[in-house]
Amino acid sequence: MTSTFWTPTRRNFLAGSAALGAAGLVGARPASAAVDWKKFAGTTLEVNLVKSPRGEILLKYMKDFEALTGIKVNAEATPEQQQRQKTTIELSSGRPSFDVVHLSYHVQKRQYEKGKWLADLTEFFKDPSLTDPSMVEGDFAEAGLKFAKDADGTLRSLPFSVDYWIVYWNKELFDAKGLKYPQSFEEMVSTAEALTDKSTNTFGFVARGLKNANTPVWTSLMLGYGATPITDGKVTSDSKEAVEAAKMYQTLMTKAAPVGVSGFNWAEAQSAFLQGKVGMWFDGVGFAPPIENPEKSRVVGKTGYSVIPKGPAAQAAGTFGDGLGVTAASTKKEAAYLFCQWAISHEMGAHLLQAGAGVPYRQSILDDAKVREGVTMPGEWVDAVVASGKVSQLALPVIIPVTEFRDIYGVALTNMIGGADPAAELKKAGDQFAPVLARSEG
């Protein structure tokens, strides 16, 4: 299913975020005078960023950091896959060309941790001459701290931008059926089926069905059953709870989703929802901006934004995100730390949120009424972000072979959409993935 008036692509998404970024900043707080921002004036930093809406925000306001600190920044921003390859090669060599690195937590955290590639930021974080007094651990979403710290609790990076998975829902379709937003997984399934009317090409639910891309849908649902696919380094993807989450995925995608959903990535799912014929869409908060754009959407002003309903064991918002770290090999660690701190400051978090480019991990920014005044998305979207932050949990296992994990289980999930037995598929996938996991930690 594709839109007749707009097809979402990565290029369109980035362009839309950039356009939103042109809006003026509202409610930002100035940098704290308690920090000696000029301490390293004259230093030159090399910064390696991902080319994305988040990276573009940092580049756009880089001159502000240079004026604040007197530090010159040479920043390179490259597309995600190339950046991951480049940084891995350089960090593995022990002689990276950069002092600061932008990393994708849900893909790279364990790899960076095992390689000991990032500096310990604990003492910097405690130093009042280096750290704004408003930047405290309690201000970060719990998932952000889990991402930022090693297994032993050492702070290795600063959480930058988070992507919570929420439910987008079409209020018009709900009202037409006299339905309310579901409060439980059971209600979510029954509501999706009640909204589905294939005679009018209307469907109750859409999410990613394409192999690899679909795996986070299942792992996010699994959190509601109180389970994860890997526990204490062992594959537990055939547990009763994991199977139940897979059955829920199968039911939603076979009984309430559009035809051809097994080929849907986020772009196809977004397109289907924008056309106004889908009741619920489950994906990241960062895909929201086109929904309220009348040139791209038929559901402007008709969309609800809500935290995922409660599962049988918990209400848990699947969480992904990225951060900024100082390389262990850098000879300019304190200056590099100042850059990381500036990047996640109240002011930069406000820029990020108001541009629609991302969501800061810091609750104080999300709760700031003045900052919210400048957000172009509806207040309900920000409410969903805040509520998700309070129940956030990591949605993918913190392992090195994340891509292999998503590939193997993605095939199993796609097979389920075709009618395969969830328990049998997860057992087969687990048998295939277990040796891959064992080798990665060897």
N, C-alpha and C positions, 0 to 999 in steps of 0.2 A: 504494500500500500504506500503510495507516495502522494505528496501534496501537489495540487494543481497550481498553487501559487507561490510556494516556497519549499525548497528541499533543504533541510538542515545538513550542513557539512561542517567539518572542523574549521574551514576557512570562514564560513559565514558566522560560526560561533565566535571566533576570535574577533572578527570585524564588529560584531554586535557588542561585544564586551568593550572594545576600544572606543566605540561611539558613546557608550554609556559613561566611559571614563572622562569624557569631556566636560561633564557636569561639575559645578563648583563644589568644594568641600564644605561640609556643614558640621559644626560641633567638635572639631579636633582640638586636642589639648597640646600646648607647646611642649617641647622637650624639657625635661626636668633640669633645673639649675643645679641640683645636687650632684649631677654627674659632671665630671671634668671632660667635657666633649672635645676640648682643644688639646688634650694631653698628648696626642700623637699627630698633631699638625705637621705637615710636610711628608708624612708617610704615603706611600703608594700601595694600594691593595689590588690584587688580581681576584676577580669574582667570576665564578662560573655558574650561569643561570640556565634554567630551562626556558625555551621560547614558548610562552603560554600567556594567558591573560594575567597571571600572577607575576611572571617574570617581567612582562611589559609595564606593569605598575611600578615595579622597582626601578626600571630603566627611566621611566617618565619623570620620576622625582629624585633621581640620583644627584642632581645638582644641589638639591636641598641638603642632602647628607654632606656633600663636599663643603657647602657653605657653613654648616653647623660645626663641622669638625676640623676643617682644613686638611682633610685626608683626600687624596686624589684616588679615584676608582677607575680601573680599567675593567669593564664588564663585558663578558661574552655571553650571548644567549643563543643556544642552538636547539633545534627540535629534540623532543624527548628521547627518542630511541638513540639518536646520534650522541646526545649528551651523556646518556647512561654508558654507552660504549667507551667514549673518550675518557670520562672520569674514572671508570673502572681500570682502564689500561694505565692511566697516569698514577692513580693511587696505589695500584699494585706494584708499580716501579719504586715507590718510596720517594719519588721526586716530582710531585705534582706541580704544575705551573701556576696553580691558583691557591689563594689563602682561604677563600670562602667557597663552599659548594652547596648547591641547591639539590636536595635529594627527595625522591619519592619514597615515603616511609613504607607504604604497603608493598613495595617491590624491593627496595634496597636496604632496609634497616638491618636485617640479619647479616647481609653481606658486608656492610660497613663495620658492623660490630665485630664480626669474626676477623676481619682484616686489620682491626685496630687503626682505622684510617682517620678518625676524628679526635680532636683534642678534648680533654676533660674541661668542661666549662663551670664546674661546681664552684670553685673559689671565685671566679669572675662574677658569677651570679650573686654571691654573698657580699661582694665588695661594693660598699655604698658610693665609692668614687667612680665606679664603672657601671653600676646598675641603678636605673630609675627605681625609687622606692615603691612605685605602684606596680612594678613587675614582680609579682610573687607567685609561687606555685599554685596557690588556691584560686588564682584568676584563670587558670588554664583548664579547659575540658580534660577530664580524666584520661581520655584516649590520647590526647596530645602529650601528656607526661609519659604515658607508656611508650609512645613512639620515640620520644626524645631521650629517654634513659636506657642504658644498657640493662641487662638482666640483673646486675649487681646494684642498680640504682644510681649509677654514675651518669650525670647529665652530659650528653655528647652533642646536642644540637638544641636549637630553639624552634618550637612549633610555629609554623608560618600560616598555612592555609588548610582548612579542613573541608572535607566533602562528606556530609552526612547523607544517608539515603532516606528520603521521605516519600510520602504518597501524595501525588498530585491527583485531584479528583474533580470531576466535572459536576458542579452544583446543579446545572440545568437538567442533566440526565438523572441525577439523584432525585430532584424535586418531581420530575415527571413520573417517577415510580413510587413516590412517597417514602423514599429511603433516607436514612441518616448515616453519617460517617461511622463505619464499623469500629467497635471498641475492642475486638478480639480477633485472633486469627480465624476462628470458626465463623464469626460474622463477616470477616473479609471475604472468605470463600463464598458464603451464601449470598452476600451482596453482589459479588462479581457475577455469579450465575443469574441472579435476578435481573441485573442490568443488561444481560446479553439477549439480543433479539436478532438472530441472523437474517431474518426476513427483511430487516431494515438496515442490515450491515452495521449494527451497533454491538459493541463488545464491552464486557465489564472490566477487563483487565488487560494490561500490556506490560511487558518487561523484556529484557534481552533473552533471546532464544539461541542466538548464534554461539557456536562452541567457542570456548575461552572467555568471551565477553559475558556469558551467562553464569559463570561460576559464582561471582559475587552476589547474585540474586539468591542462590541457594544458601550460601554461607551466611548471608544477612538474615534470612528466614531461620536458619539453624540457631542463631543467637536467642531467638524467642523460645526455643525449646531447651535453652540452657546448655547448649552443646557447641563444640567446635570440632572441625575435621581432624585436627592433630592435637593431642594432649600429651604434655610432657615428652615431646619429641617422638611420639608414636602415632601412627595412623589410626584414627578412631572414626573414620568416615562411614563405617557400616554399623554404628551404634543405632539403637532403637530410635533415638531422637533425630539423628542425621537422616535416617530413612523416612521418618515422619515429615521432616522438612522437605525432603525430595518428593514425597507423595503430594504435599501441598503445592509445590511448584508444578508438578505434573498436572494436577487437577485444574489449577488456574490457567495453565498454558494450553490445555486441551479442551476445556469446557467453556472458557470465557474469553479467550484471546483471538485476535484476527487470524485469518488464514495466512499461512506462510510465516508464522511467528518464529519458527526455528531458524529463519534467516535474518532475524532482526538483531541489530546492534542498537546502541542508544539512539542513533540518528533516525532509524526507521520507527522505533518506539515513540520517539518525540514527535515525528511527523504524523503518526496515527492519532496521537492525543491532540495535536494542534488542530486537526480537522473536525474535532467536536463529536466524534463517534465512539470514543472510548471513555468508560467510566472512571477507571483508576490506572495510573501509571506509576510504577515503582522504580526510582532511580535517584541519582545524586542531586543535591540542591543547586549545584552549579549550572544545571541545564535549564534553569527557570526563565532567564530574561526574554527569550522569544515568545513565551506564553502571553505576555502582556503587550506585545507589539502587534497592532492591528494589520500591519502589512504582511505579517507572517502567521497570524493565528486567528482561528475562529472561536476561541474560548477566552478572549479578553474580558476580564471582569466576571467571568463565570467559573473560575478555577479556585478550588480550595487547596491549601497547603497544610499538611498535617504530619505529625510524628507517626511512625508506623504503629498500628494497634498492638496490644499486648499478646504475646504468645502464651502457650500453656505454662511456661516456667518464668518468663520475664518479659518486660518491655525493653527492647534494646535496639538502638539505632546503629546500623552498620556504619562504620567509620573508616574513611580513607583520608590521606592527606600528605602534605609535604612540609619540609623544614629546611633550615639553614644551619650548616655546621662549619666549624673552623678546622682546617686540616691539621692533623697531628704534626705534619712536616713544616708547617708555616713558622717563619721566624718573626711574624707580626701578629701573634695571637690576640693580644689585647685590642689592638686596632681593629682586627677582623671581628672580634666579639662585639665591638661598638657598632659595626655595620649590621651584624645580625640582630642586635637589640633594636637599632633604628628601624629595621625592616619589619619588625613585629610590634612597633610602638603603637600607641593609641592613634596617632595621626595617620600612620600608614595603614593601620587596620581599618580606619574610617574610609580612606581612599579605596581600599580593596572592596569593602562592603558596598559603598555607594556607587562604585563603578560596575557592580555586578560581576567583578572579576574573580571573586572568591569570598570565603568566609573566615575571619580570624578565629583562632582558638580561644582568644581571651574574652571571657564572659562580660567583663566591664565595658568592652566596646559594644557588644551586642545589646547590653542593657541600657546604654546611654541614650536617653530620649532625644538629645540634640543630634547625635549621629544618625539615629533612625529617621529623623526629619529629612535627611538628605538622601535616603535610600529610595531608589526609583521603583523597586518592587513593592507590592502591597505589604502592609504591616503583618498580615497573616503569614507571609513567607518568613519574615524575621522571627515571628513567634514560633514557627515550626523549627527554625534553626536553633533557637534558644532551648526549646523543649528537647530537641534531639541531643544537644550538647549535654544535657543532664542525665541522659540514659545511653551515652555513647559507649560502644564497644568495638574493638578491632574486628573487622569483617573478614580479613584474610589472615592465614597463619603467618607468623613472623619466621620465615624460612628463606634460604637462598634460592631454591628452585621454584619460585612462585609461578613463573611462566609455564613450567612443566606441569605444576599442580593444576593450573587453570586449563591447560590443554587437555590433560587426561580426564579430569572430571567434567570438562565442558562437553566432551564427546558423550559421556555417560548421560548428562542432562539432556542433550539434544536427542539422544536415543529414547529417552523417556517421553519426550514430546511426540515421538513416533509410536509410542505405545509399549515400550520395553518396561520390564519390571524394575522398579526403583531399587529394591534390595539387591537384586542380582547385579544390576549395573554398578552400584556402589561397591559391592564386594569385588567385582572384576577390576574396577578403577583402583581400589585400595591395594590389591595385589600387584598391580602394575606400578603404582607410585611408591610403595614402601621402599623398594631397593634404590630408587632415585633419591629419596630423602636420606636414606642411610649413607649413600655415597657422598652426598653434599656435606655431611657433618663428619666425614671420616678424616 
